Amino acid sequence: MDARPEVKGIKVDADTRCDHYHTDVDIVAIKFYCCQSYYACYSCHEELAGHAALRWPKEKWNEKAILCGKCSRELTILTYMESERCPHCQHPFNARCSYHFPLYFEME
């Protein structure tokens, strides 16, 4: 397996949790479309990136832009959006993260 991508954020732990989201199921980092960098969450990007976030266009949802913090495997946006847990290590994802999809992905 390739080296794990760097995940930027505030107090990011080994499973990609940050100071903002740190429950057992907060294990997903998202590559931001604007800078192609992984951040633990949108708040971390807002605080550290120095630029406005751009959302992933729907036609690019087949690109790998999601990192499972447990197994370090990258997922496509579509796979992530359709999954309740990592398809590789089976660790559950935070179901409430779907409320934040419009911050990361163009929904219309």
N, C-alpha and C positions, 0 to 999 in steps of 0.2 A: 504494500500500500504506500502511496505517496506520503510525504510529510504533511502533517496537519496544517491547514492554513492558519495564519495569525488571526486571532479574534480580538478586536479592539473594544475597549469599554472601561467602565469604572469598576475597579476591584473584580475583574473577571477571574473566576476560579477554573479548575481543571475541566469542569463539565460545561463551560461557557456561561454559567450563571453570572449575573452582575449585581451591582448594588441596588438596582431597581427591581429586578425579578430574580428571586433566589429560592423558589420552592424546589422540591425534588423533581418536578416535571418541567421546570424551566431550563431545558437543555438544548435549545435551538438557537443557533446564531444565523443571521441573515446577511448575505452579501448585498450591499446596496448598489442599485443600478447606476447611480451617479458617479461613484468612485471605485466600484468593483472591489470594495474592501468589506470584509466580514466585521460586523458589530454585534455585540450581545443583544442590543435592543435599539429601538428608535430613539429613546432618551439618551443613550450613550452616543449615538451618532450626532444627535442635536448638540450635545455638550462638547464633543471632541473634534468633529470633522471640519468645522470651519466653513461649511457650505450647506446650502439647502438640500434636502433629500429629494431625489427623483424616484418615482415609483416604476416598478417593472411593467413594461407594456405587455398586454395579454398575449401578443404573438411571440413573446420570448419566455413564456412560462415553461417551456421544455428545457430551459437551461438549468444547470446545476447552480443553485444559489442559496441552498439551505445546508447547514452543517449540523449533524447530530453531535452534541457535546459528549455523549457517552461512548460512541464507537468511532467518531471522527469521519464518518462516511458522509459524502455530499449527496444531496437529493435534488431532483428537479423541483421547481416550485409546484407543479401539478401533483407530483407524488406526495409532497408534504401536505398540500391542501386537502388531499383525499385520504390522509392517514391519521389515525388516532395514536399511532406509536411508530417508532422507527422500523421500517421493513427489514433492516439488517440485524439490529440487536434486540428489538422488541420492547425497548424502554418506552413507556408512555410519554406522549407530548402533552403539554398544557392545552386542554380544549378551549380555554378562554382566549388563547392567542388568536383565534379566528376573528375575534372582535377587532383586532389590530390589522387585519389583512389590508384594509383600505389605506393604511399608512405606508405599506410596502409595495402593494400591487395595484395596478389600474383595474378596477372592478367593473367598469362599464365599457 
